[in-house]
Amino acid sequence: PIPAPAPSPAAPAAPPSRNAEPDLIFAAALAKFRDGDDGQAALEFTEFVGQFPSHPQAAAAQNHIGEAYYRQRDYRQAMGEFQKTVDGYTQAVQVSEALLKIGLCQRSLGDPARAKASWEQVVKQFPKSDAARQARTLLAARPAGGR
């Protein structure tokens, strides 16, 4: 009997370092974020988005930048970062979360009408999302100050 030839790989395997690098950078930034080092996390996520704008985690990284500023009560900067997610990405989960957070920033900046509009947009564009469920709760709540 003639021995069967060794199977040839369909495509050469990519070197692990090329795919691992963005994942390692994202993981390091996420660790800083989870540790509450918001300033450093924002810097590292910004670097990640700049280096890997089409990476599957880029939209999540962009939202983490916004969240880091939000946690520091820099609502204007946070709102701008969340808007980058809305303008630059298509992932429904990330975009709906960004819109929800934009509304929270607007509320914190004393603009309840714009906050309401942002939350209504979440409900309209992403009706089945977790962000829409949270937006409905926020819309149903009575505004503070009796306005």
N, C-alpha and C positions, 0 to 999 in steps of 0.2 A: 504494500500500500504506500501511496505517495503522501508525505506529511502535508497537511493543510498550511497555506501560507499564513504568516502572522497577520492579524487584522491591522490595517493601517488606520491611524486616527483620521477622522473626517476633517478636522481643522486643528491646527497647532494650538495648544493651550496657551492662553495669555499668561505672561509672567505674573505671579501672585502679587508682587509689589505694586503693579500698576492699578489693580482694582482695590487693593487693601489700603492704599494711601488715603483716598478720600474717606473711606470708612473709618480709618483710624483718627483722622482729623475731626470728623463729625463726632465720633465717640468721645474724644478728648474735650471738645467744646461742650457736649452734652453733660459730661461729668462736672465741668465747672458750673454749668447752669444748675444742675441738681444740687450742687454744694452751696448754691446761693451766691457764687462769685459772678454776679450779673455783668459787671463791666468787662471782665476778661472773657466771659462767655460770648457777649455781644461782639467783641473784637474777633474771636476765633470763628464764630458763625459767619461774620461778615467776610473774613478771609476765605472760608469754605465756599460761600456763594460766589465770590469773585473768581476763585480758581475753578470751580466745578458747577457752572450755572445750569447745566442740563442734567446734573446728577439726580437720581430719583429722590434723594433726601433734600434737594436744594430748597423746595418750597417749605418743608418743615423747618429747615435751618433759618429761612427768612422769617418765619413766624416766631421762632425762638428769639431772634434779634428783637422783634417787636415786644415780645413778652418780657425780655430782660429790661428794656426801657420802661415798660409798664410797671414792673415790680419796683423800679426806682422812682416811680411817680413822675416820670418825664413823659407825660401823655402826648404832647405834640410830636416828639420824636418817635414814640411808639406808634402813633397813628400813621406817620409817614412810612414806617417800616412795614406795618400791616398792609398799607396801600400798595407797596411794592409786590406783595404776594398776590393781591387782587389783580394788579395790572400785568404781572409777569408770569403767572402760573395758571394751570388749568385743573389741578387736582381739587376735586370738589370738597374733600375733607379740609384741606388747608385753606382754600379760598373762603369757605363758609365760616371757618374759625376766625380768619382774619377780619371778615365783615362783622362778626359778632364783637370782636375786640375793638374794632374801630368805633362801634357804638358805645362800648364801655368807656373808651377814651373821650369821646364827645360828651358823654354824660359827666365824666370827671372834670371836663373843661367848662361845664356849665351850659351845655348846648343840648337840652333834652329833645328838642325838635329834630335835630340832625341825628341824634342817637336813635330816636324812634324810626326815622327813615332808614337808617342802616339796618336795624333789626328787621324791619318789614322787608327789606331787600333780601336778607338771609332766608326768611320764611318763603318768599316768592320764588327765589332762584334755587333753593336747596330744601324743599319742603320736608323731605324725609331725614334730613341730617340731624345729628346730635346738636349742632349749633342752632338749627332752627327750633328745636325743642326748647333750648335755653332762651332763645330770642323770644319765643311765645311767652315764656314765664316772665321775662323782663317787660314785655309789652303789656302783660296783664297786671303787673304791679302798679300800685298807685304811686305817682311821682312824689318825691319828698318835697315838703314845703307847700303842699296843697295847690300847686299850679296845675 
